């Protein structure tokens, strides 16, 4: 709460407490000495300092304690009301240890301040008077009230944060749902246009006719539109919370699998050329999800990952020697469905099935030309 600003309400409370203390000092037992003005000043200052209790709670705690000890030592037998307010504010701000330490010091120093006052209290009566001035029960109540309100505010903040996180998650889910709906509906129509244009161009060239420029433009526009739709869906999948990982991070996945007890090996074939970012991210996710499934469900001892760079496509294959067989094919889970959606969105193909010799295979073919 160190950044809280002093409000009108803070001043109202501070002036009210200061006025109450001043009236109590004027009407109660007080010395008729030259120290009386100092006592009135300390009574008023202790109350007015409460205006900053939310801005600087520890400082206010020290000031109110010092003022209380000061006016008690000059002979003003007035309850330390301002100090109780300061205890409440400090605990509410989370300064529990400092408040407990300050309260212990206050309970110890208050009888000494009364002993040095002009009233010449006997030692026993000084301790009795200190209990009247600062009741331990009121001190505990002030601290308990501050802690209770602090916990209530913390729970309210957590509830608000949970609501915001839920709203963001629902918005992300809705955004992805809309992206999928748009992709499914538009891709079909654009694919029809693109195929028809491809066929028309092929037939015209086969007959030796000149291909109209408009037809070539339609074909190219269809290719570009299909690529943009796939890229848009992939961008909407990205939550933006962490930097995307790609093929360069696949060795890290295998190292993690080995540390988990899986004998995993990586084979790379072909020469790597330009890999579109969406394909790069999808390839990484396929390997990641496949190795995760092997570790969790396959009961496998070995796994192999093969990355084959081809001129027009990227081939990813993950094999394991687990317990899956064609007769006991597992039901596709959320991970496999997610992989299939990613691959399909890029215009690729995914095959995930048990191997005849035992174990499981995940194979994905991702086109490297988004416009094809």
Long-range contacts (C-beta under 8 A, 24 or more apart in sequence): 1-54, 1-55, 1-57, 1-92, 1-93, 1-94, 2-55, 2-56, 2-93, 3-55, 4-54, 4-55, 5-55, 6-51, 6-52, 6-54, 6-55, 10-50, 10-51, 10-52, 10-53, 10-54, 11-51, 13-50, 13-51, 13-85, 14-47, 14-48, 14-49, 14-50, 14-51, 14-53, 15-47, 15-48, 16-47, 17-47, 17-50, 17-81, 17-82, 17-85, 18-43, 18-44, 18-45, 18-46, 18-47, 18-48, 18-50, 18-82, 19-47, 20-47, 20-81, 21-46, 21-47, 21-78, 21-81, 21-82, 22-47, 24-78, 24-79, 25-71, 25-76, 25-78, 28-76, 28-77, 28-78, 29-75, 29-76, 29-77, 29-119, 30-75, 30-76, 30-77, 31-74, 31-75, 31-76, 31-117, 31-118, 31-119, 33-74, 33-75, 33-118, 35-74, 35-75, 35-118, 36-74, 38-70, 38-71, 38-74, 39-70, 39-71, 39-74, 39-75, 39-76, 42-67, 42-68, 42-70, 42-71, 42-74, 42-76, 43-67, 43-71, 43-76, 43-78, 46-71, 46-80, 46-82, 46-83, 47-81, 47-82, 49-82, 49-86, 50-82, 50-85, 50-86, 50-89, 53-85, 53-86, 53-89, 53-90, 54-89, 54-93, 57-86, 57-89, 57-90, 57-92, 57-93, 57-95, 58-90, 58-93, 58-95, 58-98, 60-86, 60-89, 60-90, 61-86, 61-87, 61-89, 61-90, 61-95, 61-98, 61-99, 61-102, 62-102, 65-102, 65-105, 65-106, 68-106, 68-110, 68-133, 68-134, 69-106, 69-109, 69-110, 69-113, 70-113, 72-110, 72-113, 72-114, 72-117, 72-133, 73-113, 73-114, 73-116, 73-117, 74-117, 74-118, 75-117, 75-118, 75-119, 77-114, 77-119, 77-129, 77-132, 77-133, 78-133, 79-132, 79-133, 79-134, 80-106, 80-110, 80-133, 80-134, 83-134, 84-138, 84-139, 84-142, 85-142, 87-139, 87-142, 87-143, 87-146, 88-142, 88-143, 88-145, 88-146, 89-146, 90-146, 91-142, 91-143, 91-146, 91-147, 91-150, 92-146, 92-147, 92-149, 92-150, 92-153, 93-150, 94-150, 96-143, 96-147, 99-143, 99-146, 100-143, 103-139, 103-143, 106-134, 107-134, 107-136, 107-139, 110-134, 172-239, 175-236, 176-236, 176-237, 179-232, 179-233, 179-236, 179-237, 180-233, 180-341, 182-229, 182-233, 183-229, 183-230, 183-232, 183-233, 183-345, 186-225, 186-229, 187-226, 187-229, 190-222, 190-225, 190-226, 190-229, 191-222, 191-226, 193-218, 193-222, 194-219, 194-222, 194-223, 194-226, 197-222, 220-371, 223-371, 223-372, 224-371, 226-347, 226-370, 226-371, 227-370, 227-371, 230-278, 230-345, 230-346, 230-347, 230-370, 231-278, 231-370, 233-345, 234-278, 234-281, 234-282, 234-342, 234-345, 234-346, 237-342, 238-281, 244-277, 244-280, 244-281, 245-281, 245-284, 246-275, 246-277, 246-280, 246-281, 246-283, 246-284, 247-272, 247-275, 247-280, 247-283, 247-284, 247-307, 249-284, 250-283, 250-284, 250-287, 250-305, 250-307, 253-284, 253-287, 253-288, 253-291, 254-291, 254-305, 256-291, 257-291, 257-294, 257-295, 257-303, 260-295, 262-291, 262-294, 262-295, 262-300, 262-301, 262-302, 262-303, 263-301, 263-302, 263-303, 264-291, 264-302, 264-303, 264-304, 264-305, 265-302, 265-303, 265-304, 265-305, 266-304, 266-305, 266-306, 266-307, 267-304, 267-305, 267-306, 267-307, 268-306, 268-307, 268-308, 268-309, 269-306, 269-307, 269-308, 269-309, 270-308, 270-309, 270-310, 271-309, 272-309, 273-309, 273-311, 273-368, 274-368, 275-314, 275-368, 276-368, 276-370, 278-346, 278-370, 279-314, 279-346, 279-366, 279-367, 279-368, 282-342, 282-343, 282-346, 282-348, 282-364, 282-366, 283-307, 283-314, 283-316, 283-364, 283-366, 285-338, 285-339, 285-342, 286-316, 286-318, 286-339, 286-342, 286-343, 286-350, 286-362, 286-364, 287-316, 287-318, 289-335, 289-336, 289-338, 289-339, 290-318, 290-339, 290-362, 291-318, 292-335, 293-333, 293-335, 293-336, 293-360, 294-318, 294-320, 294-322, 294-360, 297-322, 297-330, 298-322, 298-323, 298-324, 298-359, 298-360, 299-323, 300-359, 310-368, 311-368, 312-367, 312-368, 312-369, 312-372, 313-348, 313-365, 313-366, 313-367, 313-368, 314-365, 314-366, 314-368, 315-363, 315-364, 315-365, 315-366, 316-362, 316-363, 316-364, 316-365, 316-366, 317-361, 317-362, 317-363, 317-364, 318-361, 318-362, 318-363, 319-355, 319-359, 319-360, 319-361, 320-359, 320-360, 321-358, 321-359, 322-358, 322-359, 322-360, 323-358, 324-354, 324-355, 324-358, 324-359, 324-360, 325-354, 325-358, 326-353, 326-354, 326-356, 328-354, 329-353, 329-354, 330-354, 330-360, 336-362, 339-364, 346-370, 347-372
